[in-house]
Amino acid sequence: MTCSVTAAWDERLLDYDFGDGHPLNPVRVELTMELARSFGVLDRMSVVGFEAATDELLGLVHSGGYIEAVRVAGETLHPDPSHGLGTPDDPVFPRMHEASAMVAGATIEAARAVVSGASDHGVSISGGLHHAMASRASGFCVYNDPAIAIAWLLAQGYDRVAYVDIDVHHGDGVQAIFYDDPRVLTISLHESGRTLFPGTGFADEIGGPNARGSALNVPFPPGVVDAKWHEAFDAEVPAALRRFAPEFLVSQHGCDTHALDPLANLLLTVDGQLAAHAKVHALAHELCGGRWLATGGGGYELVQVVPRSWAHLLAVTTGEPLDATSETPEDWREFVRRRTGRTAPTRMTDRGPEGENA
């Protein structure tokens, strides 16, 4: 099935940069887009520009005082610990507000394309900043673009929006913002909070008093591999979504579940992540008439993992997935060498010639 897709992209998204040595290096997004371009994936979608999110849009989720604090921190470069700004996870950087509002603007633009009927799906590969709270930065996230997009969708008249988060870290910010709102179902599959930031996302977190059953958490112990991860996904996610009957699906595709990710302890492969992207896509068509907004998220193996997983995601959205056995294009490998000084992966799979993990 061929799908129409709008991807919101602007080089200014690379300005969301906490500085040298920070795990969330924007080169991961740059390499992703170059890989998708080399494969011709971007030619199969509409790649559009957009404007930064206005304070009004940000205010659908974030307090006015927090938005002003982010703006001031980016102008003065002074930490503001009361708002989580200037911590090791969220260092202050110049024009922090403007860069963060661009990420939110990209996600809103991708959602708008679906709502308007211009595309079946929207994708914001730089988005997925799911830890930010209403009045506090957290976990590399300043503005919570998935939550802003969900709030915007509710304002457009959608009554049931589902959010599926496959990042290795619990989607705590999105859950917290909608915890007592029965119109939003949040589903998060992640490494257990007993062993990983943010220390939340346990099975007994099921929604607030007015929205019992509106949150589903599937925590994993360290060491989970593809088969066990997918066994849990298949057992929990489709049934929960079918019960909820969403009108719109928003998803976060952090690829830090990979065995090579330096910040977490799950052992998925790029192939397992590709399968997850495909399952979310299929559920969007089954349940929402294809109305689907996909975002990026975490992922800190900048060369070997993120570009491959998210190039697969971009291709999946078009309905024409990349052959996992494909070799990566030579021009992309050379781009990686020039841009990072590192050696690029040569294949789009982690499987060896006989199908085993390489």
C-alpha positions in Angstrom: 0.0 0.0 0.0 1.5 3.3 -1.1 0.8 6.2 1.4 1.0 9.9 1.0 3.4 11.4 3.6 4.3 14.9 4.7 7.7 15.2 6.5 8.4 18.6 8.2 12.1 19.4 7.8 14.3 22.5 8.0 18.1 22.7 8.5 17.4 24.9 11.5 16.2 21.9 13.4 19.9 21.0 13.8 20.1 24.1 16.1 18.5 22.0 18.9 22.0 21.4 20.2 23.1 21.1 23.9 26.7 21.4 22.9 29.8 19.2 22.5 29.8 16.0 24.5 26.1 15.9 25.0 24.4 12.6 24.0 21.7 14.3 22.0 23.9 15.3 19.1 21.9 16.7 16.2 24.2 15.0 13.7 22.0 11.9 14.2 19.1 13.6 12.5 21.4 15.0 9.8 22.7 11.6 9.0 19.2 10.2 9.0 17.9 12.6 6.5 20.9 12.1 4.2 20.5 8.4 4.3 16.8 8.7 3.5 17.7 11.1 0.7 20.3 8.7 -0.7 17.8 5.9 -0.8 15.3 8.1 -2.6 12.8 7.9 0.3 12.4 11.6 0.5 11.4 11.7 -3.2 8.4 9.6 -2.2 7.0 12.1 0.3 6.3 15.8 0.5 9.1 17.5 2.5 7.8 20.8 3.7 9.0 23.8 5.6 7.2 25.3 8.6 7.3 28.0 11.2 8.4 27.7 14.8 5.6 27.0 17.2 4.0 30.2 18.6 3.7 30.8 22.3 0.0 30.1 21.9 0.7 26.6 20.6 3.4 25.9 23.2 0.9 27.1 25.8 -1.5 24.2 25.0 0.8 22.2 27.2 3.4 24.5 28.8 2.9 27.3 31.4 3.5 30.8 30.3 6.0 31.2 33.0 8.0 28.2 31.8 8.0 29.4 28.2 9.3 32.8 29.3 12.0 31.1 31.5 13.2 29.1 28.4 13.4 32.3 26.4 15.3 34.2 29.1 17.7 31.3 29.7 18.5 31.2 26.0 19.2 34.9 26.0 21.2 35.2 29.2 22.7 31.7 29.3 22.0 31.6 33.0 20.7 28.4 34.6 17.2 28.2 36.0 17.2 25.1 38.1 13.5 25.7 39.2 12.6 25.0 35.6 15.1 22.2 34.9 17.3 24.5 32.8 21.0 24.4 33.1 21.3 20.8 34.4 23.7 18.2 32.9 20.7 16.7 31.0 19.4 20.1 29.8 22.2 22.6 29.6 21.3 26.1 28.6 22.3 27.0 25.0 21.9 30.2 22.9 18.4 30.7 21.4 17.2 27.7 23.3 13.6 28.8 23.0 13.8 29.4 19.3 15.4 26.0 18.6 13.0 24.2 20.8 10.0 26.0 19.3 11.2 24.9 15.8 11.0 21.2 16.9 7.5 21.7 18.1 6.6 23.6 14.9 7.8 20.7 12.8 5.6 18.2 14.7 2.6 20.5 14.5 3.1 21.0 10.8 3.3 17.2 10.2 0.0 16.8 12.2 -1.6 19.6 10.3 -0.9 17.9 7.0 -2.9 14.9 8.1 -5.8 16.8 9.6 -6.1 18.9 6.4 -6.2 15.7 4.3 -3.1 16.7 2.4 -1.4 13.4 3.5 -2.2 10.1 5.0 0.7 10.4 7.5 2.9 13.1 8.9 6.4 12.6 10.2 8.6 14.8 12.4 11.9 13.0 12.7 13.5 15.6 15.0 10.6 15.4 17.4 9.6 13.0 20.1 10.9 15.1 23.0 8.6 13.2 25.4 10.1 13.9 28.9 9.4 17.7 29.1 6.8 18.6 31.7 4.4 21.5 31.7 6.8 23.7 33.7 10.1 21.9 33.6 12.7 20.6 31.1 13.7 17.0 31.6 15.7 14.3 29.9 17.1 16.3 27.0 13.6 17.7 26.3 12.6 21.4 26.5 9.2 21.5 24.9 7.1 18.3 24.7 6.2 18.3 21.0 4.2 15.1 21.0 2.1 16.4 23.8 1.6 19.7 22.1 0.5 17.9 18.9 -2.0 15.8 20.9 -3.4 18.9 22.6 -3.7 20.6 19.2 -5.5 17.6 17.8 -7.9 17.7 20.7 -8.5 21.4 19.9 -9.3 20.4 16.3 -12.2 18.3 17.5 -10.7 14.8 17.8 -12.2 13.0 20.8 -9.9 10.0 21.1 -6.2 10.3 20.4 -3.8 7.4 21.1 -0.1 7.8 21.8 2.3 4.8 21.4 5.9 5.3 22.7 8.5 2.7 21.9 11.5 4.6 23.2 13.7 2.8 25.8 12.8 5.5 28.3 9.3 5.8 29.7 7.2 8.6 28.0 6.6 10.2 31.3 6.0 13.8 30.2 3.2 12.8 27.7 1.7 10.5 30.3 1.8 13.1 33.0 0.2 15.8 30.9 -2.8 13.6 29.9 -2.9 11.3 32.9 -6.4 12.5 33.9 -7.8 13.0 30.4 -9.9 10.1 29.1 -9.7 11.4 25.6 -6.0 10.4 25.4 -4.6 6.8 25.7 -0.9 6.8 26.4 1.0 3.5 25.8 4.7 3.2 26.6 7.0 0.2 26.2 10.3 0.9 27.9 13.1 -0.4 30.1 11.9 -0.5 33.7 12.2 2.6 35.9 14.0 0.4 38.4 17.1 0.4 36.2 16.7 3.5 33.9 15.7 7.1 33.8 13.1 8.5 34.5 12.3 5.9 37.2 8.6 5.8 36.3 6.3 3.8 34.0 5.3 0.9 36.1 2.3 -1.3 35.4 0.2 0.2 38.1 0.3 3.7 36.5 -3.1 3.4 34.7 -4.5 6.9 34.6 -5.9 9.5 36.9 -9.2 9.3 38.9 -11.2 10.6 35.9 -9.3 8.5 33.3 -8.7 5.0 34.7 -7.3 2.8 32.0 -6.1 5.7 29.9 -2.4 4.8 30.6 -0.7 1.5 29.7 2.9 0.8 30.7 4.9 -2.2 29.6 8.3 -2.1 31.5 11.1 -4.5 30.5 14.0 -5.8 32.5 17.5 -5.2 31.1 18.6 -7.6 28.4 15.3 -8.0 26.5 15.8 -9.0 22.8 13.7 -8.6 19.7 11.5 -11.6 20.3 10.5 -10.9 23.9 9.9 -7.2 23.1 7.6 -8.1 20.2 5.9 -10.7 22.3 4.9 -8.1 24.8 3.9 -5.5 22.1 1.7 -8.1 20.4 0.1 -9.1 23.7 -0.7 -5.6 24.9 -0.7 -2.9 22.3 -3.2 -3.9 19.6 -5.9 -5.0 22.1 -5.6 -1.8 24.1 -5.8 0.3 21.0 -8.8 -1.6 19.6 -10.6 -1.1 22.9 -9.9 2.6 22.9 -10.8 3.0 19.2 -8.7 6.0 18.5 -9.5 8.6 15.8 -5.8 9.6 15.5 -2.5 7.8 16.3 0.6 9.6 17.5 3.8 7.6 18.0 7.3 8.2 19.3 10.0 6.0 17.8 13.1 6.4 20.0 15.6 3.8 18.8 17.6 3.7 22.0 16.3 0.2 22.6 19.1 -1.0 20.4 21.9 -3.2 21.8 24.5 -0.6 20.9 22.9 2.3 22.6 25.2 3.7 25.2 22.5 5.0 27.6 20.3 1.9 28.1 20.3 -1.8 28.5 17.9 -3.4 26.0 19.2 -5.6 23.2 17.0 -4.9 20.2 18.3 -4.9 16.6 17.6 -2.5 13.8 15.5 -5.3 12.3 13.4 -5.5 15.5 12.9 -1.8 15.4 11.9 -1.9 11.7 9.3 -4.5 12.6 8.0 -2.2 15.4 7.7 0.7 13.0 5.7 -1.5 10.6 3.3 -2.7 13.3 2.5 0.9 14.4 1.9 1.8 10.7 -0.5 -1.2 10.3 -2.4 -0.3 13.4 -2.9 3.3 12.2 -4.5 2.0 9.0 -6.6 -0.6 10.9 -7.9 1.8 13.5 -7.6 5.4 12.4 -8.1 5.4 8.7 -4.4 6.0 8.4 -4.4 9.2 10.5 -0.9 8.9 11.9 1.8 11.3 13.2 5.2 9.7 13.7 8.0 11.3 15.6 11.6 10.4 16.4 12.9 10.4 19.9 15.9 9.0 21.8 18.8 7.2 20.2 22.4 7.9 21.0 24.4 5.5 18.8 24.7 8.3 16.3 26.1 6.5 13.3 25.5 2.8 13.5 21.9 2.9 14.8 19.9 6.1 14.5 20.2 6.8 10.8 19.3 3.2 9.8 16.4 2.9 12.2 14.8 6.2 11.3 15.5 5.8 7.5 13.5 2.6 7.9 10.8 4.5 9.7 10.6 7.2 7.0 10.3 4.5 4.3 7.7 2.6 6.3 5.5 5.7 6.4 5.4 5.7 2.6 4.1 2.2 2.4 7.3 1.1 0.6 9.7 -0.2 3.2 13.4 -0.5 2.4 14.7 -4.0 1.9 16.5 -4.7 5.2 19.2 -6.6 3.3 20.1 -3.5 1.2 23.6 -2.1 1.4 23.9 1.5 2.5 24.6 3.9 -0.4 28.3 4.7 -1.1 27.6 8.4 -1.2 26.1 8.2 2.3 29.0 6.3 3.7 31.3 9.0 2.3 29.1 11.7 3.9 29.3 10.0 7.2 33.1 9.8 7.0 33.4 13.5 6.1 30.9 14.6 8.7 31.9 12.5 11.7 35.2 10.8 10.9 33.6 7.5 11.6 32.9 4.4 9.5 29.3 4.0 8.4 27.4 0.7 8.6 27.4 -1.1 5.2 24.0 -2.8 5.5 20.5 -1.8 6.6 20.2 -4.9 8.7 21.9 -6.3 11.8 21.5 -9.9 10.4 24.4 -11.8 9.1 24.3 -13.7 5.7 22.6 -16.7 7.3 20.0 -14.6 9.1 21.7 -14.6 12.5 22.5 -11.3 14.4 25.8 -9.9 13.0 
